[in-house]
Amino acid sequence: MRLRRLPALVAVAAALLSAPAAQAATYPDPGYVTGDIEAVHDPSMIRAADGSYLLYSTDQYLQIRRSTDRIHFTKIGSVWPNGAPWTAPFTDPAKPEYLWAPDISFHNGKYYLYYAASSLGSRNSAIFLATSTTGLPDSWTNQGIVVQTSTSNDYNAIDPNLFVDSSGRWWLSFGSWWTGIKMIRLDPATGKRSTSDTALRSIAQRTGSTTAEEAPYIVQHGGYYYLFVSWDLCCQGTKSTYRVMVGRSTSITGPYTDRNGVRMTAGGGTQILASHGAVHGPGHVAVLHDTDADVLTYHYYYSDATPLTGKLGINLIGYDSAGWPYVY
């Protein structure tokens, strides 16, 4: 069930064990995947009860792909094959079917899918929740809006990621550009925003000449919570400058700091994946804790043919002697 790896990637991983991830001179190419791997944007993957993999991505009503080996992927349909009219107040009128950034997880005997509806450059955005007992196309129930924003807000409700901590508390990180990445508490009984803890927490923000930061994803390893984000420009084909940054904290709510101790709310972030060779703008990562390794999914660009969609990238994540993640 492991990804097929070239010997060179093994050598890179061995070298990284003794070298800081931020100082890596090269990054691995995406692992070997086949099938319906084009037009995969903002991928998020889960392992189903039957051992197969379900992968969700941004596109027409949220595309679903299935794999039995984590290598060959087949498109099997969409979350909303009959449309999602409840998202229309937030989507681009020219592309109302284009829904963003699905985040998949399994809790309480069912699949939870958080996703966003918005349009490029807009803060008229909302994060919705859908649930299903199978995770398959046309099995989903709309649970409504979790959080929304408008031009009156200085943050943006897109790119959701759910994290359930060891105490059973539910947290949703989200956001982009403007004032960066936010976090709210959810009610485990509903999957919606908590009514007892309504705080809006800031966990990452760029400083300087750009606010280009989005796509948070939190994982736990050892005694740390790791916050992955994507910096710079997506969706520009081979001109994309997307790159993956990370910080960590001993508390789920932060502060998250990079390898040099700089807080992510003050522009900090340690780079672990960026453009190299024919791989352009890798980003919008998600992490699956699989039986053999932590599996990183993301999209990247290799041509200017489909700049808004990208291609599926899969690699593995390791941790060096100082506890910092690296990609191999």
Beta strands, then each sheet from edge to edge (+ up, - down):
strand 1: 34-35
strand 2: 41-47
strand 3: 53-60
strand 4: 63-67
strand 5: 72-78
strand 6: 98-107
strand 7: 110-117
strand 8: 125-132
strand 9: 141-149
strand 10: 161-164
strand 11: 170-175
strand 12: 181-186
strand 13: 201-204
strand 14: 213-221
strand 15: 224-231
strand 16: 243-249
strand 17: 270-273
strand 18: 280-289
strand 19: 294-301
strand 20: 311-319
strand 21: 325-327
sheet 1: 1+ 5+ 4- 3+ 2-
sheet 2: 1+ 5+ 4- 3+ 6- 7+ 8- 9+
sheet 3: 10+ 11- 12+ 13-
sheet 4: 14+ 15- 16+ 17-
sheet 5: 18+ 19- 20+ 21-
end
